[in-house]
Amino acid sequence: MGGLDSADSSTADVVLAGAGHARRLNPLPAAVHDAAAATLAGRAFLLGGGEPSHDEIIATGGGPTATVGRLPAPASDVAAATLDGVVYVVGGYTGTEPLRSIVAWKGSGTGQVVAQLPHPVRYAAVTALAARLLIIGGSVGDSASRAILAFDPATRQVEQIGVLPRPLTHAAAVALNGRAYVVGGRGGTQGTQSDEIMAIDPIRGRVTRAGRLPVGLSDAGAATVSGGVLVVGGRTADGTVSDRMYLLHPAPQSG
């Protein structure tokens, strides 16, 4: 949903992608990039985005798109994941200042701020696992972060549970087989894209290498499908916007 095209222009495209195929669905009401996506009760939603920053939450899919909710403040550069029937939106940028909020949205109305991160974060990798939200890396000011944070909705507390081997931002994260997988990303500057896939233990915060992409990618979309991880699009180290899709099948983890 949305994103930047090869000319660095925002797009309103909504694409249904699977192994070996992709087709356009009804477009978004407006072109947008740096938004987040999540699913809730069998529907797909686009949350926020820019430029300028938006507060709309838009339902997409096979039928007409529609605005069905709002963020409490306009936010681009956001990440999101669904946990126990709630979509959580992490960090972002209002257009004038970065955000340190975690926003909960239950499918209608305006989302509510339920916690604060230790510092403002943009472009974090976020996934839900083991009854917690994992918030991995991201941009803190002009630098990429190594922090692995966990948010517990039951206590509304955020704690650091680990560190990445190196600073990372603009990565994607998914949950599969009891591990969080962090796919690609880059350092603090364009041109430092990584091809590495890392697995994170959601309880101990332990990080292990889990494989590599065919090419270094940041800003890719990723989701679990059919027991694997579908990675779509992204930007390479030379600045090219990728039109490739990769279906990854992580090996079983031990320990």
Backbone as CSV, one residue per row, in Angstrom:
resi,resn,N_x,N_y,N_z,CA_x,CA_y,CA_z,C_x,C_y,C_z
1,MET,0.854,-1.192,0.000,0.000,0.000,0.000,0.888,1.239,0.000
2,GLY,0.720,2.082,-1.045,1.514,3.296,-1.124,2.986,3.012,-1.327
3,GLY,3.837,3.955,-0.866,5.280,3.821,-1.017,5.833,4.789,-2.042
4,LEU,7.148,4.734,-2.213,7.822,5.546,-3.214,8.108,4.701,-4.448
5,ASP,7.929,5.299,-5.625,8.251,4.592,-6.864,9.689,4.890,-7.278
6,SER,10.085,4.429,-8.464,11.463,4.572,-8.912,11.855,6.021,-9.173
7,ALA,10.871,6.913,-9.281,11.151,8.338,-9.451,11.109,9.077,-8.114
8,ASP,11.045,8.333,-7.004,10.954,8.895,-5.656,9.679,9.710,-5.460
9,SER,8.626,9.337,-6.154,7.325,9.978,-5.988,6.403,9.048,-5.208
10,SER,5.567,9.627,-4.348,4.598,8.820,-3.612,3.601,8.191,-4.578
11,THR,3.101,7.020,-4.207,2.133,6.319,-5.041,0.879,6.006,-4.230
12,ALA,-0.229,5.880,-4.938,-1.499,5.483,-4.312,-1.820,4.018,-4.568
13,ASP,-0.877,3.273,-5.107,-1.133,1.880,-5.475,-1.414,1.007,-4.261
14,VAL,-2.346,0.069,-4.438,-2.558,-1.032,-3.512,-2.366,-2.306,-4.332
15,VAL,-1.411,-3.144,-3.923,-1.045,-4.321,-4.703,-1.255,-5.567,-3.861
16,LEU,-1.932,-6.549,-4.429,-2.087,-7.858,-3.800,-0.952,-8.739,-4.308
17,ALA,-0.063,-9.152,-3.403,1.142,-9.881,-3.810,1.162,-11.261,-3.183
18,GLY,1.636,-12.221,-3.954,1.819,-13.582,-3.467,2.969,-14.203,-4.219
19,ALA,3.259,-15.453,-3.915,4.372,-16.130,-4.574,4.132,-16.183,-6.087
20,GLY,4.936,-15.467,-6.837,4.881,-15.521,-8.287,3.884,-14.595,-8.940
21,HIS,3.152,-13.781,-8.162,2.174,-12.907,-8.805,1.975,-11.630,-7.997
22,ALA,1.505,-10.601,-8.670,1.121,-9.343,-8.015,0.129,-8.638,-8.930
23,ARG,-0.928,-8.081,-8.335,-1.900,-7.341,-9.132,-2.436,-6.170,-8.324
24,ARG,-2.802,-5.114,-9.036,-3.299,-3.906,-8.388,-4.761,-4.075,-7.974
25,LEU,-5.079,-3.514,-6.813,-6.446,-3.409,-6.345,-6.873,-1.941,-6.422
26,ASN,-8.028,-1.613,-5.863,-8.458,-0.220,-5.861,-7.435,0.652,-5.138
27,PRO,-7.106,1.818,-5.684,-6.030,2.635,-5.109,-6.447,3.341,-3.831
28,LEU,-5.448,3.893,-3.144,-5.691,4.730,-1.972,-6.332,6.050,-2.396
29,PRO,-6.976,6.762,-1.469,-7.557,8.059,-1.815,-6.515,9.089,-2.245
30,ALA,-5.267,8.939,-1.745,-4.197,9.874,-2.092,-2.873,9.132,-2.056
31,ALA,-1.907,9.623,-2.819,-0.570,9.038,-2.806,0.083,9.281,-1.451
32,VAL,0.798,8.284,-0.950,1.398,8.375,0.379,2.604,7.443,0.459
33,HIS,3.576,7.806,1.294,4.702,6.913,1.575,5.054,7.006,3.058
34,ASP,5.991,6.169,3.495,6.413,6.140,4.908,5.227,5.933,5.852
35,ALA,4.235,5.156,5.406,3.111,4.758,6.239,3.397,3.387,6.855
36,ALA,2.497,2.923,7.707,2.568,1.571,8.253,1.357,0.786,7.786
37,ALA,1.465,-0.536,7.836,0.352,-1.402,7.474,0.138,-2.427,8.566
38,ALA,-1.114,-2.831,8.744,-1.442,-3.874,9.716,-2.744,-4.534,9.295
39,THR,-2.970,-5.738,9.798,-4.243,-6.422,9.578,-4.966,-6.559,10.912
40,LEU,-6.292,-6.500,10.844,-7.125,-6.619,12.038,-8.475,-7.179,11.611
41,ALA,-8.883,-8.274,12.230,-10.168,-8.905,11.941,-10.343,-9.171,10.447
42,GLY,-9.278,-9.646,9.806,-9.344,-10.020,8.405,-9.299,-8.878,7.416
43,ARG,-9.056,-7.652,7.883,-8.964,-6.498,6.987,-7.563,-5.903,7.053
44,ALA,-7.171,-5.255,5.965,-5.871,-4.593,5.900,-6.056,-3.096,6.065
45,PHE,-5.127,-2.469,6.800,-5.222,-1.049,7.090,-3.886,-0.358,6.822
46,LEU,-3.981,0.857,6.298,-2.831,1.738,6.130,-2.946,2.832,7.175
47,LEU,-1.844,3.096,7.890,-1.884,4.023,9.013,-0.860,5.136,8.815
48,GLY,-1.344,6.375,8.787,-0.466,7.532,8.693,0.246,7.619,7.356
49,GLY,1.472,8.137,7.385,2.279,8.306,6.186,2.466,9.772,5.848
50,GLY,3.242,10.039,4.804,3.520,11.410,4.358,3.607,11.414,2.839
51,GLU,3.882,12.538,2.255,4.245,13.797,2.809,3.261,14.845,2.306
52,PRO,2.672,15.775,3.123,2.955,15.916,4.549,2.392,14.748,5.349
53,SER,2.688,14.740,6.646,2.246,13.632,7.492,0.720,13.592,7.594
54,HIS,0.188,12.362,7.616,-1.255,12.117,7.654,-1.646,11.496,8.988
55,ASP,-2.920,11.696,9.383,-3.445,11.013,10.568,-4.502,9.974,10.207
56,GLU,-4.805,9.797,8.929,-5.872,8.877,8.540,-5.456,7.418,8.713
57,ILE,-6.430,6.596,9.080,-6.306,5.143,9.047,-7.280,4.652,7.986
58,ILE,-6.756,3.990,6.963,-7.532,3.662,5.776,-7.656,2.157,5.623
59,ALA,-8.881,1.683,5.453,-9.131,0.272,5.177,-8.987,0.027,3.680
60,THR,-8.270,-1.032,3.311,-8.069,-1.363,1.909,-8.402,-2.833,1.682
61,GLY,-8.377,-3.228,0.428,-8.661,-4.616,0.082,-9.337,-4.690,-1.259
62,GLY,-10.215,-5.661,-1.436,-10.846,-5.848,-2.725,-11.889,-4.805,-3.069
63,GLY,-12.509,-4.177,-2.063,-13.534,-3.176,-2.313,-12.970,-1.774,-2.261
64,PRO,-13.854,-0.760,-2.243,-13.395,0.626,-2.176,-12.623,0.891,-0.884
65,THR,-11.605,1.747,-0.979,-10.881,2.153,0.206,-11.698,3.187,0.976
66,ALA,-11.488,3.254,2.290,-12.265,4.185,3.112,-11.485,4.541,4.356
67,THR,-11.605,5.791,4.787,-11.022,6.214,6.053,-11.914,5.733,7.183
68,VAL,-11.342,4.942,8.111,-12.139,4.321,9.166,-11.669,4.729,10.561
69,GLY,-10.634,5.535,10.645,-10.131,5.955,11.940,-9.070,7.012,11.782
70,ARG,-8.528,7.457,12.914,-7.502,8.500,12.924,-6.436,8.176,13.971
71,LEU,-5.226,8.628,13.694,-4.190,8.666,14.710,-4.380,9.934,15.545
72,PRO,-3.890,9.960,16.782,-4.055,11.165,17.593,-3.259,12.354,17.085
73,ALA,-2.254,12.103,16.237,-1.471,13.174,15.616,-1.008,12.685,14.258
74,PRO,-0.850,13.570,13.279,-0.293,13.150,11.996,1.063,12.488,12.205
75,ALA,1.337,11.410,11.465,2.582,10.674,11.668,2.984,9.924,10.412
76,SER,4.181,10.203,9.937,4.825,9.381,8.916,6.009,8.666,9.572
77,ASP,6.740,7.853,8.800,7.921,7.128,9.295,7.552,6.177,10.436
78,VAL,6.303,5.691,10.429,5.782,4.867,11.522,5.956,3.379,11.220
79,ALA,5.795,2.569,12.261,5.738,1.121,12.124,4.562,0.629,12.947
80,ALA,4.021,-0.545,12.597,2.836,-1.030,13.292,2.817,-2.552,13.326
81,ALA,2.108,-3.086,14.318,1.855,-4.522,14.418,0.578,-4.726,15.215
82,THR,-0.059,-5.894,15.019,-1.309,-6.223,15.694,-1.051,-7.254,16.784
83,LEU,-1.632,-7.002,17.961,-1.484,-7.903,19.094,-2.802,-7.964,19.855
84,ASP,-3.363,-9.156,19.967,-4.597,-9.377,20.738,-5.717,-8.418,20.342
85,GLY,-5.937,-8.272,19.042,-7.050,-7.480,18.545,-6.853,-5.980,18.615
86,VAL,-5.614,-5.539,18.783,-5.299,-4.116,18.822,-4.125,-3.844,17.892
87,VAL,-4.226,-2.782,17.099,-3.106,-2.347,16.270,-2.309,-1.313,17.063
88,TYR,-1.000,-1.545,17.166,-0.114,-0.614,17.854,0.771,0.089,16.826
89,VAL,0.813,1.412,16.905,1.588,2.239,15.974,2.727,2.879,16.761
90,VAL,3.939,2.717,16.262,5.136,3.053,17.033,5.883,4.225,16.411
91,GLY,6.164,5.239,17.244,7.024,6.345,16.853,6.514,7.116,15.655
92,GLY,7.464,7.655,14.855,7.119,8.377,13.648,7.545,9.829,13.691
93,TYR,6.929,10.618,12.808,7.327,12.008,12.592,6.097,12.808,12.199
94,THR,5.845,13.902,12.900,4.644,14.701,12.641,4.788,15.615,11.429
95,GLY,5.985,15.762,10.927,6.283,16.758,9.902,7.139,17.869,10.454
96,THR,7.143,18.012,11.789,7.998,18.997,12.457,8.822,18.392,13.582
97,GLU,8.351,17.275,14.169,9.104,16.670,15.262,8.901,15.163,15.298
98,PRO,9.932,14.415,15.740,9.795,12.965,15.870,8.943,12.609,17.074
99,LEU,8.383,11.399,17.043,7.464,10.936,18.078,8.076,9.797,18.885
100,ARG,7.717,9.736,20.172,8.126,8.621,21.020,6.929,7.841,21.546
101,SER,5.778,8.041,20.919,4.539,7.445,21.399,4.328,6.033,20.850
102,ILE,3.597,5.229,21.637,2.987,3.987,21.168,1.484,4.204,21.225
103,VAL,0.824,4.103,20.064,-0.606,4.377,19.933,-1.348,3.059,19.754
104,ALA,-2.432,2.868,20.488,-3.296,1.686,20.351,-4.564,2.068,19.603
105,TRP,-4.914,1.259,18.585,-6.142,1.486,17.808,-6.891,0.169,17.704
106,LYS,-8.206,0.207,18.038,-8.982,-1.025,18.152,-9.933,-1.275,16.991
107,GLY,-9.776,-0.534,15.894,-10.575,-0.819,14.714,-11.541,0.267,14.323
108,SER,-11.698,1.284,15.166,-12.558,2.416,14.831,-12.156,3.605,15.700
109,GLY,-12.615,4.787,15.290,-12.353,5.978,16.078,-10.904,6.406,16.035
110,THR,-10.498,7.162,17.037,-9.147,7.707,17.123,-8.299,6.870,18.067
111,GLY,-7.091,6.538,17.635,-6.182,5.785,18.485,-5.770,6.574,19.714
112,GLN,-5.349,5.838,20.745,-4.964,6.454,22.005,-3.506,6.143,22.325
113,VAL,-2.790,7.136,22.832,-1.416,6.922,23.276,-1.449,6.103,24.568
114,VAL,-0.748,4.947,24.556,-0.767,4.067,25.725,0.598,3.937,26.388
115,ALA,1.643,4.425,25.754,2.974,4.352,26.350,3.911,5.306,25.606
116,GLN,5.053,5.550,26.236,6.089,6.383,25.642,7.391,5.588,25.556
117,LEU,8.065,5.701,24.436,9.376,5.100,24.272,10.422,5.908,25.046
118,PRO,11.590,5.325,25.291,12.636,6.077,25.986,13.083,7.330,25.239
119,HIS,12.919,7.321,23.916,13.303,8.461,23.084,12.520,8.387,21.778
120,PRO,12.387,9.490,21.055,11.691,9.441,19.763,12.386,8.487,18.789
121,VAL,11.588,7.764,18.005,12.105,6.779,17.052,11.329,6.876,15.748
122,ARG,12.059,6.848,14.639,11.459,6.760,13.308,12.001,5.514,12.614
123,TYR,11.204,4.940,11.720,11.638,3.817,10.874,12.083,2.588,11.671
124,ALA,11.477,2.323,12.812,11.792,1.108,13.568,11.202,-0.111,12.866
125,ALA,11.747,-1.286,13.170,11.147,-2.557,12.758,10.315,-3.059,13.924
126,VAL,9.059,-3.408,13.674,8.134,-3.752,14.753,7.383,-5.032,14.402
127,THR,7.252,-5.918,15.393,6.414,-7.101,15.242,5.886,-7.501,16.606
128,ALA,4.849,-8.337,16.628,4.223,-8.784,17.870,4.529,-10.256,18.089
129,LEU,4.961,-10.574,19.333,5.366,-11.941,19.621,5.415,-12.127,21.135
130,ALA,4.989,-13.289,21.612,5.055,-13.632,23.032,4.347,-12.593,23.897
131,ALA,3.165,-12.154,23.437,2.306,-11.213,24.165,2.944,-9.838,24.352
132,ARG,3.963,-9.554,23.559,4.609,-8.246,23.637,4.874,-7.710,22.241
133,LEU,5.108,-6.432,22.177,5.491,-5.775,20.939,7.001,-5.598,20.956
134,LEU,7.681,-6.101,19.931,9.123,-5.897,19.821,9.394,-4.716,18.899
135,ILE,10.231,-3.808,19.347,10.574,-2.588,18.617,12.081,-2.611,18.416
136,ILE,12.502,-2.738,17.170,13.888,-3.108,16.873,14.549,-2.008,16.051
137,GLY,15.646,-1.473,16.570,16.401,-0.462,15.840,15.583,0.790,15.588
138,GLY,15.807,1.399,14.408,15.125,2.630,14.045,16.080,3.810,14.061
139,SER,15.578,4.942,13.628,16.377,6.168,13.578,16.107,7.005,14.825
140,VAL,17.179,7.348,15.526,17.128,8.239,16.685,17.950,9.475,16.315
141,GLY,17.258,10.558,16.022,17.956,11.700,15.437,18.497,11.320,14.074
142,ASP,19.783,11.575,13.851,20.416,11.233,12.571,21.114,9.886,12.610
143,SER,21.007,9.163,13.705,21.739,7.914,13.881,20.789,6.724,13.908
144,ALA,21.309,5.569,13.499,20.568,4.318,13.623,20.791,3.733,15.008
145,SER,19.782,3.026,15.513,19.812,2.482,16.868,20.155,0.994,16.860
146,ARG,20.730,0.531,17.971,20.975,-0.902,18.175,19.977,-1.512,19.149
147,ALA,19.088,-0.714,19.713,18.238,-1.178,20.806,17.156,-2.148,20.340
148,ILE,16.907,-3.173,21.151,15.751,-4.060,21.004,14.870,-3.820,22.224
149,LEU,13.705,-3.218,21.993,12.783,-2.881,23.069,11.584,-3.817,23.044
150,ALA,10.975,-4.005,24.201,9.747,-4.785,24.308,8.706,-3.957,25.055
151,PHE,7.492,-3.894,24.481,6.364,-3.216,25.121,5.346,-4.253,25.545
152,ASP,4.969,-4.224,26.826,3.971,-5.135,27.380,2.660,-4.378,27.532
153,PRO,1.632,-4.681,26.719,0.357,-3.963,26.843,-0.313,-4.141,28.203
154,ALA,-0.040,-5.250,28.882,-0.679,-5.492,30.174,-0.198,-4.509,31.239
155,THR,1.078,-4.155,31.188,1.644,-3.224,32.170,1.894,-1.838,31.602
156,ARG,1.829,-1.738,30.264,2.141,-0.504,29.539,3.579,-0.037,29.790
157,GLN,4.454,-1.007,30.030,5.854,-0.697,30.266,6.696,-1.056,29.046
158,VAL,7.726,-0.253,28.810,8.692,-0.495,27.745,10.038,-0.782,28.390
159,GLU,10.685,-1.876,27.987,12.015,-2.184,28.508,12.930,-2.614,27.377
160,GLN,14.218,-2.384,27.568,15.195,-2.859,26.595,15.585,-4.271,26.962
161,ILE,15.472,-5.197,25.981,15.776,-6.595,26.247,17.027,-7.081,25.533
162,GLY,17.612,-6.260,24.670,18.801,-6.698,23.954,19.349,-5.604,23.068
163,VAL,20.425,-5.949,22.359,21.033,-5.015,21.411,21.352,-5.756,20.111
164,LEU,21.244,-5.057,19.019,21.618,-5.603,17.716,23.137,-5.605,17.569
165,PRO,23.670,-6.435,16.675,25.122,-6.442,16.465,25.659,-5.108,15.941
166,ARG,24.782,-4.347,15.283,25.196,-3.054,14.726,23.964,-2.163,14.636
167,PRO,24.162,-0.859,14.515,23.010,0.036,14.355,22.221,-0.295,13.090
168,LEU,20.891,-0.209,13.190,20.046,-0.605,12.067,18.768,0.213,12.065
169,THR,18.379,0.664,10.883,17.117,1.372,10.708,16.534,1.011,9.343
170,HIS,15.298,1.398,9.093,14.628,1.116,7.813,14.583,-0.387,7.516
171,ALA,14.557,-1.235,8.559,14.441,-2.684,8.382,12.981,-3.098,8.510
172,ALA,12.686,-4.347,8.176,11.359,-4.934,8.358,11.461,-6.045,9.393
173,ALA,10.349,-6.326,10.071,10.330,-7.409,11.057,9.039,-8.199,10.926
174,VAL,9.138,-9.511,11.119,7.980,-10.400,11.131,8.170,-11.420,12.249
175,ALA,7.081,-12.033,12.678,7.125,-13.106,13.671,6.822,-14.429,12.990
176,LEU,7.634,-15.450,13.286,7.437,-16.762,12.683,8.108,-17.809,13.563
177,ASN,7.354,-18.858,13.894,7.898,-20.004,14.635,8.577,-19.581,15.941
178,GLY,7.962,-18.625,16.648,8.470,-18.247,17.948,9.672,-17.326,17.940
179,ARG,10.045,-16.826,16.787,11.160,-15.890,16.683,10.716,-14.647,15.929
180,ALA,11.364,-13.538,16.215,11.202,-12.334,15.407,12.335,-12.309,14.392
181,TYR,11.987,-12.142,13.135,12.989,-12.067,12.078,13.092,-10.625,11.590
182,VAL,14.313,-10.119,11.573,14.587,-8.765,11.103,15.249,-8.889,9.733
183,VAL,14.644,-8.240,8.752,15.034,-8.432,7.361,15.639,-7.138,6.819
184,GLY,16.901,-7.220,6.353,17.538,-6.079,5.692,17.695,-4.883,6.602
185,GLY,17.469,-3.696,6.018,17.687,-2.445,6.732,18.999,-1.807,6.315
186,ARG,19.338,-0.740,6.994,20.597,-0.046,6.691,21.083,0.676,7.935
187,GLY,22.300,1.241,7.811,22.816,2.099,8.869,22.192,3.480,8.777
188,GLY,22.870,4.467,9.355,22.305,5.804,9.416,22.230,6.541,8.107
189,THR,22.914,6.033,7.070,22.950,6.733,5.785,22.573,5.810,4.633
190,GLN,21.975,6.385,3.590,21.696,5.647,2.366,23.008,5.127,1.781
191,GLY,22.958,3.906,1.249,24.148,3.278,0.692,24.731,2.211,1.593
192,THR,24.185,2.050,2.787,24.685,1.057,3.741,23.700,-0.099,3.916
193,GLN,22.931,-0.380,2.885,21.903,-1.427,2.967,22.518,-2.784,3.304
194,SER,21.778,-3.563,4.104,22.226,-4.880,4.552,21.412,-5.979,3.878
195,ASP,22.076,-7.107,3.608,21.360,-8.283,3.103,21.103,-9.298,4.215
196,GLU,21.410,-8.963,5.435,21.350,-9.925,6.531,19.925,-10.100,7.065
197,ILE,19.625,-11.331,7.464,18.390,-11.663,8.169,18.788,-12.155,9.557
198,MET,18.218,-11.531,10.579,18.539,-11.897,11.959,17.299,-12.448,12.651
199,ALA,17.508,-13.408,13.542,16.444,-13.952,14.381,16.650,-13.470,15.807
200,ILE,15.558,-13.076,16.467,15.630,-12.562,17.831,14.729,-13.393,18.735
201,ASP,15.286,-13.866,19.836,14.511,-14.531,20.872,13.701,-13.457,21.597
202,PRO,12.360,-13.540,21.595,11.547,-12.457,22.158,11.605,-12.357,23.681
203,ILE,12.094,-13.380,24.355,12.177,-13.366,25.813,13.556,-12.887,26.279
204,ARG,14.597,-13.486,25.735,15.945,-13.149,26.190,16.605,-12.046,25.374
205,GLY,16.037,-11.721,24.215,16.636,-10.691,23.370,17.882,-11.140,22.645
206,ARG,18.139,-12.434,22.621,19.336,-12.963,21.967,19.187,-12.894,20.459
207,VAL,20.234,-12.443,19.768,20.213,-12.254,18.319,21.122,-13.282,17.664
208,THR,20.606,-13.979,16.649,21.416,-14.912,15.876,21.233,-14.639,14.395
209,ARG,22.228,-14.995,13.609,22.109,-14.867,12.164,21.196,-15.949,11.624
210,ALA,20.320,-15.565,10.692,19.328,-16.518,10.184,19.361,-16.647,8.661
211,GLY,20.225,-15.914,7.983,20.300,-16.036,6.531,20.623,-14.703,5.880
212,ARG,20.511,-14.683,4.554,20.797,-13.467,3.797,19.811,-13.314,2.642
213,LEU,19.517,-12.072,2.311,18.769,-11.761,1.101,19.696,-11.853,-0.103
214,PRO,19.141,-11.993,-1.314,19.991,-11.990,-2.510,20.720,-10.660,-2.720
215,VAL,20.185,-9.582,-2.132,20.769,-8.251,-2.286,20.434,-7.437,-1.047
216,GLY,21.287,-6.491,-0.680,20.992,-5.630,0.445,19.782,-4.754,0.172
217,LEU,18.845,-4.687,1.119,17.606,-3.932,0.941,17.236,-3.205,2.226
218,SER,16.814,-1.974,2.098,16.127,-1.280,3.175,14.712,-0.953,2.707
219,ASP,13.866,-0.539,3.635,12.530,-0.029,3.303,11.651,-1.035,2.572
220,ALA,11.920,-2.321,2.744,11.087,-3.348,2.109,9.855,-3.619,2.964
221,GLY,8.821,-4.157,2.323,7.674,-4.683,3.051,7.900,-6.158,3.315
222,ALA,7.417,-6.656,4.455,7.577,-8.069,4.776,6.357,-8.557,5.550
223,ALA,5.954,-9.797,5.288,4.824,-10.407,5.986,4.985,-11.916,5.952
224,THR,4.409,-12.600,6.932,4.431,-14.056,6.935,3.300,-14.581,6.056
225,VAL,3.635,-15.507,5.175,2.659,-16.163,4.304,3.065,-17.618,4.118
226,SER,2.110,-18.522,4.310,2.320,-19.945,4.024,3.580,-20.496,4.687
227,GLY,3.809,-20.130,5.929,4.950,-20.652,6.663,6.275,-20.040,6.286
228,GLY,6.263,-19.006,5.452,7.490,-18.329,5.072,7.347,-16.834,5.242
229,VAL,8.328,-16.108,4.740,8.339,-14.649,4.824,8.404,-14.085,3.409
230,LEU,7.403,-13.294,3.033,7.386,-12.636,1.732,7.965,-11.238,1.898
231,VAL,9.028,-10.952,1.151,9.698,-9.650,1.183,9.445,-8.967,-0.150
232,VAL,8.936,-7.736,-0.106,8.471,-7.047,-1.316,9.129,-5.682,-1.424
233,GLY,9.673,-5.383,-2.611,10.189,-4.047,-2.883,11.415,-3.717,-2.059
234,GLY,11.566,-2.431,-1.745,12.720,-1.962,-0.988,13.676,-1.154,-1.842
235,ARG,14.705,-0.637,-1.188,15.711,0.195,-1.858,17.090,-0.436,-1.691
236,THR,17.853,-0.497,-2.781,19.186,-1.077,-2.753,20.221,-0.012,-2.415
237,ALA,21.469,-0.455,-2.251,22.534,0.462,-1.848,22.810,1.543,-2.881
238,ASP,22.541,1.273,-4.156,22.771,2.300,-5.183,21.558,3.206,-5.374
239,GLY,20.543,3.043,-4.524,19.372,3.909,-4.580,18.235,3.394,-5.429
240,THR,18.421,2.266,-6.116,17.373,1.706,-6.968,16.214,1.174,-6.126
241,VAL,14.990,1.440,-6.567,13.807,0.876,-5.924,13.518,-0.479,-6.565
242,SER,13.450,-1.512,-5.755,13.301,-2.877,-6.251,11.854,-3.196,-6.609
243,ASP,11.671,-3.983,-7.680,10.348,-4.511,-8.026,10.268,-6.014,-7.755
244,ARG,11.231,-6.551,-7.004,11.304,-7.987,-6.763,10.527,-8.398,-5.517
245,MET,10.092,-9.663,-5.526,9.514,-10.293,-4.357,10.334,-11.541,-4.048
246,TYR,10.628,-11.749,-2.769,11.388,-12.917,-2.339,10.573,-13.670,-1.301
247,LEU,10.470,-14.973,-1.459,9.802,-15.818,-0.482,10.876,-16.581,0.280
248,LEU,10.995,-16.318,1.562,12.036,-16.884,2.403,11.439,-17.966,3.294
249,HIS,12.205,-19.017,3.515,11.784,-20.086,4.418,12.873,-20.284,5.461
250,PRO,12.760,-19.591,6.618,13.797,-19.707,7.649,13.965,-21.133,8.130
251,ALA,15.226,-21.509,8.391,15.508,-22.821,8.944,15.082,-22.869,10.403
252,PRO,14.740,-24.056,10.922,14.358,-24.155,12.328,15.473,-23.676,13.237
253,GLN,15.087,-22.983,14.331,16.048,-22.481,15.298,16.233,-23.499,16.414
254,SER,17.443,-23.610,16.922,17.715,-24.478,18.054,18.011,-23.644,19.288
255,GLY,17.757,-24.191,20.438,18.064,-23.492,21.680,16.976,-22.521,22.060
